[in-house]
Amino acid sequence: MPRGPKGERRPRDVIGNAVHVVRIATGQITDHVPTPEEEGKDPAAVALGRKGGKARAEGMSAKRRKEIARRAAKARWK
């Protein structure tokens, strides 16, 4: 099943999602979202991934961040 923005597993189509919600409401299935550790990922790697972009930005100068942002915007609007 596809994953949503927070990693939850939901059906793509509206009808499939409605059936899924009804099954959760009636207790036929449980609405349990597994943690990254439950999925077999390394807890240390998960922790590093959560702070990756922020830590990278703190290590850069303002000039370098602006340069990267300008290049990204140019590529996005190309």
VENVEN-V253781 format. One line per field, one symbol per residue. burial: b if it has 16 or more other ideal C-beta (glycine too) atoms within 10 Angstrom, else e. Layout:
# VENVEN-V253781
burial=???
This chain:
# VENVEN-V253781
burial=eeeeeeeeeeeeeeeeeeebeeeeeeeeeeeeeeeeeeeeeeeeeeeeeeeeeeeeeeeeeeeeeeeeeeeeeeeeee
